[in-house]
Amino acid sequence: MITKDMKIIEVLDTNRKTAVVFMSYNMGCVGCMAARGETVEEAAQAHGVDVDELVAKLNEACN
């Protein structure tokens, strides 16, 4: 299960389908150096994205 406290790289390593979700929010997390140190919540805040909605979509992508 993906949580807002996970690092982006952890989410991407969990399931590569999550990359499509990040991209759908215009979040270039896939190739971003910050992905190793930034949490899902931090990235969502930086991009003006609702973190709860993002986490829900990321978890849906893993099913």
Protein Blocks (a to p, Z undefined) as FASTA:
>chain_A
ZZfkbcfklmmmmpmklmmmmmmnopaklmgmklmmpcfklmmmmnopafklmmmmmmmm
mZZ
